Each structure stands twice: as structure tokens, then as C-alpha cells.
Amino acid sequence: MDCLKMPERLHSVSTGAKAVVSIPDNEGFQIILKERSGVFKSEFDLTPLHEDSNDLIHKSGKSEFHVDIRGGAFHLKSRK
């Protein structure tokens, strides 16, 4: 999925598939990550929201992304 504008919310479930989402440079986002097995990749600088947490934040964390990986892959790319 190639987003021209930054989405306010995103919900992705990857089960044995690869999901690729391209977003423009933005004010920031928060990722609520459930990774049972599979791969999560991001071209953005992410920091853990809390210690021992899979929740990640980029800049202000304005938008919220729910990513559930069940044996698949999710790749968050920077739209150039």
C-alpha cells in the first residue's frame, strides 16, 4: 500500500503474507506490535514506548498503527 497522505490509523494482520506500507515523512506514529512469529521491518527510527514492550514510537506518536504478525512479514517504508 502506497499512502500519499499520512494515515491517522492503520490495522494490519499478516498471516503467512508480506505486507508493505509506504508512508510519507510525518509528525510521527505509534506502533502497537503483536509479533507471534514473523518479521517486522521499518525504515523509520523507532524507540520502545515502555521497557519490555513491543509498542514503538516515532517522533510525536500522533498516528496509531496496529500491526499483528502471525507468520508473515510487515515492512514500513518511507515514501520518497
The first five atom37 places (N, CA, C, CB, O) and aatype in JSON, in Angstrom:
{
  "aatype": [12, 3, 4, 10, 11, 12, 14, 6, 1, 10, 8, 15, 19, 15, 16, 7, 0, 11, 0, 19, 19, 15, 9, 14, 3, 2, 6, 7, 13, 5, 9, 9, 10, 11, 6, 1, 15, 7, 19, 13, 11, 15, 6, 13, 3, 10, 16, 14, 10, 8, 6, 3, 15, 2, 3, 10, 9, 8, 11, 15, 7, 11, 15, 6, 13, 8, 19, 3, 9, 1, 7, 7, 0, 13, 8, 10, 11, 15, 1, 11],
  "atom_mask": [
    [1, 1, 1, 1, 1],
    [1, 1, 1, 1, 1],
    [1, 1, 1, 1, 1],
    [1, 1, 1, 1, 1],
    [1, 1, 1, 1, 1],
    [1, 1, 1, 1, 1],
    [1, 1, 1, 1, 1],
    [1, 1, 1, 1, 1],
    [1, 1, 1, 1, 1],
    [1, 1, 1, 1, 1],
    [1, 1, 1, 1, 1],
    [1, 1, 1, 1, 1],
    [1, 1, 1, 1, 1],
    [1, 1, 1, 1, 1],
    [1, 1, 1, 1, 1],
    [1, 1, 1, 0, 1],
    [1, 1, 1, 1, 1],
    [1, 1, 1, 1, 1],
    [1, 1, 1, 1, 1],
    [1, 1, 1, 1, 1],
    [1, 1, 1, 1, 1],
    [1, 1, 1, 1, 1],
    [1, 1, 1, 1, 1],
    [1, 1, 1, 1, 1],
    [1, 1, 1, 1, 1],
    [1, 1, 1, 1, 1],
    [1, 1, 1, 1, 1],
    [1, 1, 1, 0, 1],
    [1, 1, 1, 1, 1],
    [1, 1, 1, 1, 1],
    [1, 1, 1, 1, 1],
    [1, 1, 1, 1, 1],
    [1, 1, 1, 1, 1],
    [1, 1, 1, 1, 1],
    [1, 1, 1, 1, 1],
    [1, 1, 1, 1, 1],
    [1, 1, 1, 1, 1],
    [1, 1, 1, 0, 1],
    [1, 1, 1, 1, 1],
    [1, 1, 1, 1, 1],
    [1, 1, 1, 1, 1],
    [1, 1, 1, 1, 1],
    [1, 1, 1, 1, 1],
    [1, 1, 1, 1, 1],
    [1, 1, 1, 1, 1],
    [1, 1, 1, 1, 1],
    [1, 1, 1, 1, 1],
    [1, 1, 1, 1, 1],
    [1, 1, 1, 1, 1],
    [1, 1, 1, 1, 1],
    [1, 1, 1, 1, 1],
    [1, 1, 1, 1, 1],
    [1, 1, 1, 1, 1],
    [1, 1, 1, 1, 1],
    [1, 1, 1, 1, 1],
    [1, 1, 1, 1, 1],
    [1, 1, 1, 1, 1],
    [1, 1, 1, 1, 1],
    [1, 1, 1, 1, 1],
    [1, 1, 1, 1, 1],
    [1, 1, 1, 0, 1],
    [1, 1, 1, 1, 1],
    [1, 1, 1, 1, 1],
    [1, 1, 1, 1, 1],
    [1, 1, 1, 1, 1],
    [1, 1, 1, 1, 1],
    [1, 1, 1, 1, 1],
    [1, 1, 1, 1, 1],
    [1, 1, 1, 1, 1],
    [1, 1, 1, 1, 1],
    [1, 1, 1, 0, 1],
    [1, 1, 1, 0, 1],
    [1, 1, 1, 1, 1],
    [1, 1, 1, 1, 1],
    [1, 1, 1, 1, 1],
    [1, 1, 1, 1, 1],
    [1, 1, 1, 1, 1],
    [1, 1, 1, 1, 1],
    [1, 1, 1, 1, 1],
    [1, 1, 1, 1, 1]
  ],
  "atom_positions": [
    [[0.85, -1.16, 0.0], [0.0, 0.0, 0.0], [0.9, 1.23, 0.0], [-0.96, -0.01, 1.21], [1.82, 1.33, 0.81]],
    [[0.63, 2.15, -0.89], [1.4, 3.38, -1.02], [0.5, 4.55, -0.63], [1.95, 3.55, -2.48], [-0.45, 4.88, -1.35]],
    [[0.78, 5.17, 0.51], [-0.04, 6.26, 1.03], [0.52, 7.61, 0.61], [-0.15, 6.18, 2.57], [1.69, 7.9, 0.87]],
    [[-0.3, 8.43, -0.04], [0.11, 9.78, -0.41], [0.07, 10.71, 0.79], [-0.78, 10.32, -1.54], [0.91, 11.61, 0.92]],
    [[-0.9, 10.49, 1.68], [-1.03, 11.25, 2.92], [-0.8, 10.3, 4.09], [-2.42, 11.95, 3.02], [-1.01, 9.09, 3.98]],
    [[-0.4, 10.86, 5.2], [-0.18, 10.06, 6.4], [-1.52, 9.59, 6.96], [0.6, 10.87, 7.45], [-2.37, 10.43, 7.27]],
    [[-1.73, 8.28, 7.1], [-2.99, 7.79, 7.69], [-3.03, 8.09, 9.19], [-3.14, 6.27, 7.44], [-2.01, 8.07, 9.87]],
    [[-4.24, 8.37, 9.69], [-4.41, 8.59, 11.13], [-4.34, 7.27, 11.88], [-5.75, 9.3, 11.42], [-3.83, 7.2, 13.0]],
    [[-4.88, 6.2, 11.24], [-4.9, 4.87, 11.85], [-4.6, 3.83, 10.78], [-6.26, 4.58, 12.53], [-4.87, 4.03, 9.6]],
    [[-4.06, 2.71, 11.24], [-3.79, 1.6, 10.35], [-3.91, 0.32, 11.15], [-2.39, 1.72, 9.67], [-3.44, 0.26, 12.29]],
    [[-4.53, -0.71, 10.57], [-4.62, -2.02, 11.23], [-4.21, -3.06, 10.19], [-6.08, -2.29, 11.78], [-4.8, -3.16, 9.12]],
    [[-3.19, -3.84, 10.52], [-2.69, -4.86, 9.6], [-2.53, -6.19, 10.33], [-1.34, -4.42, 8.98], [-2.0, -6.25, 11.43]],
    [[-3.01, -7.26, 9.68], [-2.79, -8.62, 10.17], [-2.1, -9.38, 9.03], [-4.15, -9.33, 10.61], [-2.66, -9.52, 7.95]],
    [[-0.88, -9.86, 9.28], [-0.12, -10.6, 8.28], [-0.04, -12.06, 8.71], [1.3, -10.0, 8.1], [0.64, -12.38, 9.68]],
    [[-0.72, -12.93, 7.99], [-0.7, -14.36, 8.27], [-0.11, -15.07, 7.06], [-2.13, -14.9, 8.6], [-0.8, -15.31, 6.07]],
    [[1.17, -15.4, 7.14], [1.84, -16.08, 6.03], [1.95, -15.23, 4.78], [0.0, 0.0, 0.0], [2.08, -15.76, 3.68]],
    [[1.89, -13.91, 4.94], [2.0, -13.0, 3.79], [2.89, -11.83, 4.16], [0.59, -12.49, 3.34], [3.19, -11.6, 5.33]],
    [[3.32, -11.1, 3.14], [4.15, -9.92, 3.37], [3.33, -8.68, 3.07], [5.44, -9.96, 2.49], [2.81, -8.51, 1.97]],
    [[3.21, -7.8, 4.07], [2.52, -6.52, 3.89], [3.57, -5.42, 3.83], [1.48, -6.26, 5.05], [4.44, -5.34, 4.71]],
    [[3.5, -4.58, 2.8], [4.42, -3.46, 2.65], [3.59, -2.18, 2.61], [5.32, -3.6, 1.36], [2.69, -2.04, 1.77]],
    [[3.89, -1.26, 3.52], [3.17, 0.01, 3.58], [4.19, 1.13, 3.46], [2.34, 0.14, 4.91], [5.16, 1.18, 4.21]],
    [[3.96, 2.03, 2.5], [4.82, 3.2, 2.3], [4.08, 4.44, 2.76], [5.26, 3.34, 0.8], [2.97, 4.72, 2.3]],
    [[4.71, 5.19, 3.67], [4.09, 6.42, 4.18], [5.06, 7.59, 4.01], [3.69, 6.26, 5.67], [6.28, 7.39, 4.0]],
    [[4.52, 8.81, 3.86], [5.4, 9.98, 3.72], [6.04, 10.35, 5.05], [4.62, 11.18, 3.15], [5.62, 9.88, 6.11]],
    [[7.07, 11.2, 4.99], [7.65, 11.75, 6.2], [6.52, 12.45, 6.96], [8.85, 12.74, 5.89], [5.65, 13.05, 6.34]],
    [[6.53, 12.37, 8.28], [5.35, 12.78, 9.03], [5.72, 13.27, 10.42], [4.37, 11.64, 9.14], [6.89, 13.29, 10.8]],
    [[4.67, 13.66, 11.18], [4.85, 14.14, 12.55], [5.13, 13.02, 13.53], [3.62, 14.9, 12.99], [5.59, 13.25, 14.65]],
    [[4.86, 11.8, 13.11], [5.15, 10.68, 13.98], [3.99, 9.71, 14.08], [0.0, 0.0, 0.0], [2.86, 10.0, 13.68]],
    [[4.3, 8.54, 14.64], [3.3, 7.49, 14.79], [3.72, 6.56, 15.92], [3.11, 6.71, 13.47], [4.87, 6.53, 16.35]],
    [[2.74, 5.82, 16.39], [2.94, 4.8, 17.42], [2.54, 3.47, 16.82], [2.13, 5.12, 18.72], [1.51, 3.37, 16.15]],
    [[3.33, 2.44, 17.06], [3.02, 1.09, 16.57], [2.72, 0.18, 17.76], [4.2, 0.53, 15.72], [3.55, 0.01, 18.65]],
    [[1.54, -0.4, 17.75], [1.17, -1.43, 18.73], [1.44, -2.75, 18.02], [-0.36, -1.3, 19.23], [0.69, -3.15, 17.13]],
    [[2.52, -3.42, 18.4], [3.01, -4.59, 17.67], [2.73, -5.89, 18.41], [4.51, -4.45, 17.42], [3.09, -6.05, 19.58]],
    [[2.07, -6.81, 17.71], [1.9, -8.18, 18.2], [2.64, -9.06, 17.2], [0.36, -8.6, 18.34], [2.18, -9.24, 16.07]],
    [[3.76, -9.59, 17.61], [4.6, -10.39, 16.71], [4.73, -11.8, 17.27], [6.02, -9.73, 16.52], [5.58, -12.06, 18.12]],
    [[3.86, -12.69, 16.8], [3.9, -14.07, 17.27], [5.07, -14.81, 16.63], [2.57, -14.79, 16.96], [5.87, -15.43, 17.32]],
    [[5.16, -14.73, 15.34], [6.32, -15.22, 14.59], [6.29, -14.48, 13.27], [6.3, -16.8, 14.39], [5.21, -14.16, 12.75]],
    [[7.43, -14.21, 12.73], [7.5, -13.45, 11.5], [8.5, -12.32, 11.63], [0.0, 0.0, 0.0], [9.33, -12.3, 12.53]],
    [[8.4, -11.36, 10.71], [9.4, -10.3, 10.62], [8.73, -8.94, 10.56], [10.3, -10.51, 9.39], [7.77, -8.73, 9.82]],
    [[9.26, -8.0, 11.35], [8.84, -6.6, 11.3], [10.05, -5.77, 10.89], [8.26, -6.12, 12.68], [11.12, -5.88, 11.5]],
    [[9.89, -4.93, 9.86], [10.97, -4.04, 9.42], [10.42, -2.64, 9.29], [11.59, -4.53, 8.07], [9.26, -2.45, 8.92]],
    [[11.25, -1.65, 9.59], [10.85, -0.25, 9.44], [12.04, 0.57, 8.97], [10.29, 0.31, 10.76], [13.17, 0.37, 9.43]],
    [[11.78, 1.49, 8.05], [12.82, 2.41, 7.59], [12.84, 3.67, 8.45], [12.6, 2.78, 6.1], [13.63, 4.59, 8.19]],
    [[12.0, 3.74, 9.47], [11.93, 4.88, 10.37], [12.64, 4.56, 11.68], [10.46, 5.28, 10.64], [12.7, 3.4, 12.09]],
    [[13.18, 5.59, 12.33], [13.79, 5.42, 13.64], [12.68, 5.21, 14.66], [14.68, 6.65, 14.03], [11.8, 6.06, 14.82]],
    [[12.72, 4.08, 15.35], [11.7, 3.74, 16.32], [12.33, 3.52, 17.69], [10.91, 2.49, 15.88], [13.44, 2.98, 17.79]],
    [[11.63, 3.93, 18.73], [12.09, 3.68, 20.09], [10.96, 2.97, 20.84], [12.51, 5.0, 20.81], [9.79, 3.24, 20.58]],
    [[11.29, 2.08, 21.78], [10.26, 1.42, 22.57], [9.49, 2.44, 23.4], [10.88, 0.35, 23.49], [10.07, 3.36, 23.97]],
    [[8.18, 2.28, 23.45], [7.33, 3.18, 24.23], [7.55, 2.96, 25.72], [5.84, 2.98, 23.86], [7.54, 3.91, 26.5]],
    [[7.73, 1.71, 26.12], [8.0, 1.33, 27.52], [9.06, 0.24, 27.51], [6.68, 0.85, 28.24], [9.27, -0.43, 26.5]],
    [[9.71, 0.06, 28.63], [10.63, -1.06, 28.74], [9.86, -2.37, 28.63], [11.42, -1.01, 30.07], [8.71, -2.44, 29.07]],
    [[10.46, -3.39, 28.07], [9.82, -4.71, 27.91], [8.5, -4.62, 27.16], [9.59, -5.35, 29.28], [7.55, -5.32, 27.48]],
    [[8.45, -3.76, 26.16], [7.21, -3.56, 25.39], [7.49, -3.69, 23.91], [6.59, -2.19, 25.7], [8.57, -3.33, 23.44]],
    [[6.52, -4.21, 23.17], [6.6, -4.25, 21.71], [6.0, -3.0, 21.09], [5.9, -5.48, 21.17], [5.98, -2.87, 19.87]],
    [[5.51, -2.08, 21.92], [4.96, -0.84, 21.4], [6.1, 0.11, 21.08], [3.96, -0.2, 22.42], [7.0, 0.32, 21.9]],
    [[6.06, 0.69, 19.88], [7.15, 1.52, 19.39], [6.62, 2.9, 19.02], [7.84, 0.86, 18.18], [5.44, 3.06, 18.71]],
    [[7.51, 3.91, 19.06], [7.09, 5.26, 18.72], [8.12, 5.91, 17.81], [6.88, 6.1, 19.99], [9.32, 5.67, 17.93]],
    [[7.61, 6.75, 16.9], [8.44, 7.56, 16.0], [7.99, 9.01, 16.16], [8.32, 7.08, 14.5], [6.82, 9.31, 15.96]],
    [[8.91, 9.88, 16.5], [8.64, 11.31, 16.74], [7.52, 11.49, 17.76], [8.27, 12.02, 15.42], [7.62, 10.98, 18.87]],
    [[6.45, 12.22, 17.4], [5.38, 12.57, 18.36], [4.41, 11.44, 18.65], [4.62, 13.74, 17.85], [3.71, 11.49, 19.66]],
    [[4.34, 10.43, 17.79], [3.4, 9.33, 18.0], [1.96, 9.7, 17.7], [0.0, 0.0, 0.0], [1.04, 9.09, 18.24]],
    [[1.75, 10.69, 16.83], [0.4, 11.2, 16.54], [-0.55, 10.14, 15.96], [0.5, 12.36, 15.56], [-1.68, 10.01, 16.44]],
    [[-0.13, 9.4, 14.97], [-0.97, 8.37, 14.35], [-0.76, 7.04, 15.08], [-0.65, 8.21, 12.83], [0.27, 6.84, 15.72]],
    [[-1.76, 6.15, 14.98], [-1.66, 4.87, 15.67], [-1.81, 3.71, 14.68], [-2.73, 4.77, 16.77], [-2.79, 3.63, 13.95]],
    [[-0.82, 2.83, 14.68], [-0.81, 1.67, 13.79], [-0.85, 0.4, 14.64], [0.45, 1.68, 12.86], [-0.04, 0.23, 15.55]],
    [[-1.79, -0.49, 14.34], [-1.87, -1.79, 14.99], [-1.36, -2.82, 13.99], [-3.35, -2.13, 15.46], [-1.93, -2.99, 12.91]],
    [[-0.28, -3.51, 14.34], [0.36, -4.47, 13.44], [0.41, -5.82, 14.14], [1.8, -4.01, 13.02], [1.02, -5.96, 15.2]],
    [[-0.24, -6.81, 13.55], [-0.3, -8.17, 14.1], [0.36, -9.1, 13.07], [-1.79, -8.61, 14.4], [-0.15, -9.27, 11.96]],
    [[1.49, -9.69, 13.45], [2.24, -10.56, 12.53], [2.12, -12.0, 13.02], [3.75, -10.12, 12.43], [2.53, -12.32, 14.14]],
    [[1.55, -12.85, 12.18], [1.32, -14.26, 12.52], [1.99, -15.14, 11.46], [-0.21, -14.58, 12.61], [1.31, -15.79, 10.67]],
    [[3.29, -15.16, 11.45], [4.0, -15.99, 10.49], [4.24, -15.3, 9.16], [0.0, 0.0, 0.0], [4.68, -15.93, 8.2]],
    [[3.96, -14.03, 9.08], [4.17, -13.28, 7.86], [5.24, -12.22, 8.07], [0.0, 0.0, 0.0], [6.15, -12.39, 8.87]],
    [[5.11, -11.13, 7.34], [6.07, -10.03, 7.45], [5.35, -8.71, 7.25], [7.22, -10.19, 6.43], [4.37, -8.63, 6.5]],
    [[5.84, -7.66, 7.91], [5.32, -6.31, 7.76], [6.51, -5.4, 7.57], [4.43, -5.88, 8.99], [7.43, -5.4, 8.39]],
    [[6.49, -4.61, 6.49], [7.58, -3.71, 6.19], [7.02, -2.29, 6.05], [8.34, -4.15, 4.9], [6.2, -2.03, 5.17]],
    [[7.46, -1.39, 6.91], [7.03, 0.01, 6.87], [8.12, 0.81, 6.19], [6.74, 0.57, 8.31], [9.24, 0.94, 6.7]],
    [[7.78, 1.36, 5.02], [8.78, 2.07, 4.21], [8.51, 3.56, 4.2], [8.79, 1.53, 2.78], [7.37, 4.01, 4.36]],
    [[9.57, 4.31, 3.99], [9.47, 5.76, 3.85], [9.19, 6.07, 2.38], [10.78, 6.47, 4.34], [9.95, 5.68, 1.49]],
    [[8.09, 6.79, 2.14], [7.73, 7.17, 0.76], [8.61, 8.33, 0.34], [6.21, 7.56, 0.65], [8.64, 9.37, 0.99]],
    [[9.32, 8.13, -0.71], [10.27, 9.16, -1.19], [9.63, 10.05, -2.23], [11.53, 8.51, -1.76], [10.28, 10.96, -2.74]]
  ]
}
